[in-house]
Amino acid sequence: MFNFLSNSNIFIWIEKLINFIHSIFFALLLAALSFALIFSPPDYLQGDSVRIMYVHVPAAWIGLASFSCIALLSILNFIFRVKNLTLITKSIAPIGLMFTCIAIVTGSIWGQPTWGTFWAWDARITSMVILALFYFIIIASHKLISEEAKANKISSIIAAIGLINIPIIKYSVEWWSTLHQPASIKITGTSTIHSSMLMPLLLMFLVLIMYCALIFLMKYKTEIIRIKKKNLKRYD
Amino acid sequence: MISNLIFMNGYGVFVWASFALTFLVCAVVYYRTSKTLKKYEKEFAKEIEALSTEQKKVVLEKSKVASKVFSSFNKTI
């Protein structure tokens, strides 16, 4: 029934998707950079420093979304024991760590002209650092524990514990008095960002999501080959 | 126009540093991921090549992944 989910079929789809993303990526990147750096207006209060938002915010979204995805898939894996889910979580983790670090560093750079300091142990920033640590532990457990089943189990438990941090990051700006501004874009409720800034932001988010998809597919493909390579040893 | 784009009223160093860092990290990760993938493909294709004719036939018939990797590796050499 789930034959279409076999590694062989997934492998063929991955190749098609990688080619598709390669074909449109650079045109989209060029458009996103043009809007972010040239066509979007400066902020009335922050001036041109607001342009940092076009990399900082999508990076933070991706960092949070990747971890939520890893945690949920880990929980599903506990219940259903699907091997592909482990491969997916293992492939997403480095991407999530990378974007979480980008969000922290670009946020720090943005902090200097806006708050007058590169760093503050503010609730939002600290909870993002904790998120990066969770990512780091998950990746380290895969690298350091040689027994695959044990590494998967430990990383899944860490991911499930780390899920508690996600709402803390989201609501940190409301629960505590922080330097970080509250969210300007709300899924439920009215957003306080002008469309001239929202459009480039969403375009850059799309570009970075496509980049993530590309890296994820390449990592997933590598994992499939690694498994097939291991299976090939049976013929020796 | 150009100097405005570069200096951005004094914020240029912050904006350009953020963008440069983001895309530099992205480029490095892309390069490393692509390199690892190619390395695995190459090793896998070489291991298939090293099998006996009979074993190779069985592997290539049974596994779509093996036949895909093996044929694309043979195309590149």
Contacts between the chains, C-beta under 8 A, distances in Angstrom:
chain1	res1	chain2	res2	distance
A	7	B	65	6.5
A	8	B	63	6.7
A	8	B	64	3.8
A	8	B	65	5.5
A	9	B	64	7.7
A	11	B	64	6.8
A	11	B	65	4.8
A	11	B	68	6.6
A	12	B	64	6.7
A	12	B	68	7.1
A	15	B	68	7.3
A	33	B	19	7.7
A	36	B	19	7.8
A	37	B	5	6.9
A	37	B	15	7.5
A	37	B	19	7.2
A	38	B	5	6.6
A	42	B	8	7.9
A	42	B	9	7.4
A	47	B	8	7.7
A	47	B	9	5.5
A	47	B	10	7.9
A	47	B	11	5.9
A	48	B	8	3.7
A	48	B	9	5.4
A	48	B	11	4.3
A	48	B	12	7.4
A	48	B	15	6.2
A	49	B	8	7.8
A	49	B	11	4.2
A	49	B	14	5.7
A	49	B	15	6.6
A	51	B	8	7.2
A	51	B	11	7.7
A	51	B	15	4.7
A	52	B	14	6.3
A	52	B	15	5.8
A	52	B	18	4.6
A	55	B	18	5.5
A	55	B	19	5.9
A	55	B	22	4.4
A	56	B	18	6.9
A	59	B	22	6.9
A	94	B	29	7.7
A	95	B	29	7.9
A	98	B	25	6.3
A	98	B	26	8.0
A	98	B	29	5.9
A	101	B	25	7.8
A	102	B	21	7.2
A	102	B	22	5.4
A	102	B	25	6.2
A	105	B	21	6.3
A	106	B	18	4.3
A	106	B	21	6.9
A	106	B	22	6.5
A	109	B	14	5.3
A	109	B	17	5.6
A	109	B	18	5.1
A	109	B	21	7.8
A	110	B	14	6.8
A	110	B	18	7.0
A	112	B	14	6.5
A	113	B	11	5.8
A	113	B	14	5.5
A	211	B	26	5.9
A	211	B	30	7.6
A	214	B	30	7.3
A	215	B	29	6.3
A	215	B	30	6.6
A	215	B	33	5.4
A	218	B	33	4.8
A	218	B	34	6.3
A	218	B	37	5.1
A	219	B	33	6.1
A	219	B	37	8.0
A	221	B	37	6.0
A	222	B	33	7.6
A	222	B	36	5.8
A	222	B	37	4.8
A	222	B	40	5.3
A	224	B	65	6.1
A	225	B	37	7.7
A	225	B	40	4.6
A	225	B	41	6.3
A	225	B	44	5.2
A	225	B	65	6.9
A	225	B	69	6.5
A	226	B	40	6.2
A	228	B	44	6.6
A	228	B	63	6.4
A	228	B	65	5.0
A	228	B	66	6.2
A	228	B	69	8.0
A	229	B	40	7.0
A	229	B	43	6.8
A	229	B	44	5.0
A	229	B	47	6.5
A	232	B	44	7.3
A	232	B	47	5.5
A	232	B	48	7.0
A	232	B	51	7.8
A	232	B	59	6.8
A	232	B	66	7.5
A	235	B	51	5.8
A	235	B	55	4.8
A	235	B	58	7.7
A	235	B	59	6.5
